[in-house]
Amino acid sequence: MADKLDPLAVSPAECARLLGISRPKVYDLINQGRFPSFKLGSRTLISVDGLREWISRQTQAEVNI
C-alpha cells in the first residue's frame, strides 16, 4: 500500500482556503514580495515549508507588539 505524501507546495486557492483568506489577498501578498511563492511554468505555487515559516514570523510579530 502506498503512503500518502504531504504536498510540498500548494496553489494560491488552496493557500487561501488553508489560511481562511481570499485568493486575491494571497496574490496581493505574493505581489508585495511578502509571501513564499514560486512559478512552475505558468502556475504560481506556495511552498508549504515557506508558508509555515511565514506563519511563524507573523505570530512572532504579533507577540512582539
Secondary structure, 3 states (H helix, E strand, C coil): CCCCCCCCEECHHHHHHHHCCCHHHHHHHHHCCCCCEEEECCEEEEEHHHHHHHHHHHHHHHHCC
